[in-house]
Amino acid sequence: MSEKTYIYEYDQKELDELSDIELKALKKASRLNDKMLDLKFLIDEIDYDWKEYIDFLEDEKISRVCEFRGGQCIDFDDELRNAIVNTLKKSLNDTNKSINYNHKKIALNRVIDG
């Protein structure tokens, strides 16, 4: 295989010269790359939605942040608040575990020497 940094750097001539196992590995990496790009867009979207959620809490004076800014907070059911917080924490923890697991797999750098 030639020394390429990114999958998209391969032209058709170089792809034709790859062995079956190299081509198979490249295609799998390309699919994985597409999924990672989808994940990046999803994370960007979640960042935006998170900011929008915080703004909503502040605008409606639900968040305790309002107290620090001199606003009055409305009463908010503690059970619902805890459910929201716990759901967000679990989602974040599950995401972090998944990212760490995949990062470790990539860090092992296992390559079939064909």
C-alpha positions, 0 to 999 in steps of 0.5 A: 500500500502506498503511504496515504494519510486519508482514504479520499487520497486514493485514486482509481489507479491506486485502488486497482493495484490494491490486493483483495485484503487491502481493498476490503480493509479500505472499504471498511475504513471508509464506512467507519469514517462515514459513521464518524462523520455522522457522529461529528454532525450529531454531536454538533447538533446536540451541542446546539440543542443543549445550548438551546435547552439551557437558554429555554430554562433561563428564559422561562426562569426554570433554571437555578442559573436565574437566581444568580442573575437576579431573576425569580425561578418558578417552582419546578418539580424535583422528581422531574428535575432529577429524572431529566438530570439522571437521563442526561447523565446516563446518556453522557456516561454511555456515550463516554464509555462507547467512545473510550471503548472504541478509542482503546480498540483503535489505540491497540493498532492491530493490523493484519500483516498480509 
